[in-house]
Amino acid sequence: MNQFETSSTNSRFQFGRKWFWIGMVMALNLMSGLVFGIALMLEKERRKEGAVIAIFAIAWFIFAIFVLG
């Protein structure tokens, strides 16, 4: 049974990692990044990823406004 738990944990990690990178790409647009980040923060297992995506979306927005013009 331990073997199945390890396999399930690894597949869950890979699934979450894929959605994290999709969220980082979505965060290049402020609104979609915030919406996706908040949606992830509402799930207990994905709160850290959601916070990172939301913060990245805000930071990218500020960078784009002030640096890129």
C-alpha positions as CSV (number, residue, x, y, z in Angstrom):
1,M,0.0,0.0,0.0
2,N,2.9,2.4,0.7
3,Q,4.0,2.0,-3.0
4,F,0.6,3.3,-4.1
5,E,0.7,6.2,-1.8
6,T,4.1,7.3,-3.1
7,S,2.9,7.0,-6.7
8,S,-0.2,9.0,-5.9
9,T,1.9,11.7,-4.1
10,N,4.3,12.0,-7.0
11,S,1.5,12.3,-9.6
12,R,-0.2,14.9,-7.5
13,F,3.0,16.9,-7.2
14,Q,3.6,16.7,-11.0
15,F,0.0,17.8,-11.6
16,G,0.3,20.7,-9.2
17,R,3.6,21.7,-10.7
18,K,2.2,21.9,-14.2
19,W,-0.7,24.1,-13.1
20,F,1.8,26.3,-11.2
21,W,3.8,27.0,-14.4
22,I,0.5,27.6,-16.3
23,G,-0.4,30.1,-13.6
24,M,2.9,31.9,-13.9
25,V,2.3,32.4,-17.6
26,M,-1.2,33.6,-16.9
27,A,0.2,36.0,-14.4
28,L,1.8,38.0,-17.2
29,N,-1.8,39.5,-17.5
30,L,-2.7,41.1,-14.2
31,M,-6.3,40.1,-14.0
32,S,-6.0,36.5,-15.1
33,G,-3.0,36.1,-12.8
34,L,-4.9,37.5,-9.8
35,V,-8.0,35.4,-10.5
36,F,-6.0,32.2,-10.9
37,G,-3.9,33.0,-7.9
38,I,-6.9,33.7,-5.7
39,A,-8.6,30.5,-7.0
40,L,-5.5,28.5,-6.0
41,M,-5.3,30.2,-2.6
42,L,-8.8,29.0,-1.8
43,E,-7.6,25.4,-2.0
44,K,-5.8,24.2,1.1
45,E,-3.1,22.3,-0.7
46,R,-2.3,25.0,-3.2
47,R,-2.1,28.1,-1.0
48,K,1.6,28.7,-1.5
49,E,1.4,28.4,-5.2
50,G,-1.6,30.7,-5.4
51,A,0.2,33.3,-3.3
52,V,3.3,33.2,-5.5
53,I,1.2,33.5,-8.7
54,A,-0.7,36.5,-7.3
55,I,2.4,38.3,-6.1
56,F,4.1,37.6,-9.4
57,A,1.2,39.1,-11.3
58,I,1.3,42.3,-9.2
59,A,5.1,42.5,-9.4
60,W,5.0,42.0,-13.2
61,F,2.3,44.7,-13.5
62,I,4.3,47.2,-11.6
63,F,7.4,46.3,-13.6
64,A,5.6,46.6,-16.9
65,I,4.1,50.0,-15.9
66,F,7.2,51.7,-14.6
67,V,10.0,50.1,-16.5
68,L,8.5,49.1,-19.9
69,G,6.3,52.2,-19.9
